[in-house]
Amino acid sequence: MLTYPRTDARALPEDYIDTVKETLQVLKEGEYKVFAKKVLDSGWVKPNKRIFDNSKISDHFAIIPTTQAPKSLNEIEAKLYDFVVKRFLAVFYPSAEFLQTTRITRVESEAFKSEGKVLVNAGWLAVYGRDVDDETAATNLAPVKSGEKVNAETVEVKANTTKPPARFSEATLLSAMEGAGKAIDDEELRAAMKEKGLGTPATRAAIIEGLLYEKYLHREGRELIPTAKASSLMIALHGLGIPELYSPELTADWEKKLALMEKGELKREKFMAEIIDMTEHIVGQAKNFEHDTIPGDFGAIAVPCPKCGGEVHENYKKFQCMKCDFGFWKILAGRQLEAVEAETLISKRDVGPLDGFRSRLGRAFSANLILNKDLAIEFSWGDGAGDDAEPPDFTGMESLGPCPKCKSNVYEMPNSYACEKSFGAAKTCDFRSGRTILKRAIAREEMKQLLETGKSPLLEKFISKKGRPFSAFLVRQPDGKIGFEFEARAPKAGKGGKAAAASATAGAMRILGKHPDDDQMISVYSGRYGPYVKHGKTNATIPEKEKADSITLDEAVELLAEKFGAPVKKAAKKVAKKPVKKVAKKVAIDPAEVDVQEAAAAIKTKKATSAKVAAKAAPKAPATRKKKAA
């Protein structure tokens, strides 16, 4: 239905005019008939370098619909097809025309600019549903004559602040990769990168997936968030002086030299020698670096060392005291600490809760960081998790149930449900379960049921690491830890049963009843191309839209049979067993109608099985004896 999709070409071959007209003829028969007919009747398909240009085509041309009309598309496929078809039609339409008015009004010698924009001729915007008559007056300016004086009724001062750029989504990052050459200052390199970008249409999505897989990025909803690993890499590349690995100029330089090689102006050997030199330079920069840390924009933090009172400095890897051995890593559990957070941790011995930590399995979690009596950093969930913390007083507190690991009592703490034996220096158990799991608060009664029965009720609105909500049970695992158990899914539509029937009619406008041949449901649905009846995996369009509300079961069965024939094998078997078929077989081999000479010839040449049967039956027929006597 569409041409080859993995291309960045935006033009068609110059000999493709007739093919385009054939495609428009096909589109005239569907929902795009108004626009396709307008293009053909107006003669807008003609040689035009903006559309038909061989010089703008590489391996493949622009994506357009083919002459094969769609039959059955799901929602996403239909949207994609609609997107391509509308762009294909719009490109032949004339430009949209606007009447734009700019007005300068002066109040106390201060100039204020007002703009009005009115659509005069919809042009290609008509394909997307825009019309001159539909335009509201919201963009129209109040009529004022030139030089006319107006009253300034109110003067309002609004204080606004600039907003940081939005984070990249996959779609915006793909666009940025495509237009990466625009940020290059050198004109020659920018020209070499024109319409090239980073990667190709076939590899850009794979590059992003590779960054996600290697944990340089992670998804939060639609946003792509750089990890501490990515930040450290960029600091390292800048500190080592290797701009080739983070700047688009390298790609632009290669594109320029590949173009010269294509024209015969640069030898392949020289290009490969430069690649070798660059590789040796990069390896040498990293290998010969003689400092303990990579240079960067680092400095001293505002609090003294808790051990000796000296200055604590930030470097590439750590926050380190300059007088003693006190220090700690900047990246903990995949999260990089900011200087302000490090200051709070040193001064208050506790910071948090902090988001963005990642477990070894890649799961996000939040926690406090505490500095214990040995000046080592530990994770805490706000309940005295440190080994040197005093156990809480459980007097008067109600136990939620037995600990899954040691059978002691489990109590509700400010940020977790914890075993009474998991506190203090003498702790003998480590069972703790957060009161918030995957951004979903776990209620006291839900945890109580989990501890008593080993399984919670079905809990909704957990948020996965990809930002998607899901439902699950919390269950007690054999090792005493808490895990997930997912609700069993309803079986797919199959041979029968309530679940199959429910699945078969989900989203239907009307349920007509069961097909007489196989008892599968027949229902009426509303589709993109009009209403249709559905029987199993077979769809048939209802010719008249108004009949969707009145079509009967018998009419639907006939409609399916007319378009697709017998819908299931089971129905064919029933027809084969009818008595009329058996009578037909007897008539077909009636010996009274056998011609002996034809049968003998057929037997001799072995051309037909039916002739053999006739020959065997021939001696028993009275008509045969009479013919021999004659």
Helices and strands as residue ranges (DSSP letters): H 17-27, H 33-41, G 54-56, H 75-90, E 97-107, E 110-121, G 123-128, G 137-139, H 170-178, G 180-183, H 187-193, H 204-213, E 217-220, E 223-226, H 228-240, G 243-245, H 249-262, H 268-287, E 300-304, E 311-314, E 318-321, E 327-329, E 331-332, E 335-336, H 339-348, E 350-358, E 364-371, E 377-380, E 401-402, E 409-412, E 416-419, E 432-434, E 436-437, E 440-441, H 444-453, E 459-463, E 469-476, E 482-485, H 498-504, E 510-514, E 521-527, E 530-535, E 538-541, G 545-549, H 553-564, H 569-576, H 579-588, G 591-593, H 596-605, H 609-617, G 618-620, H 622-629
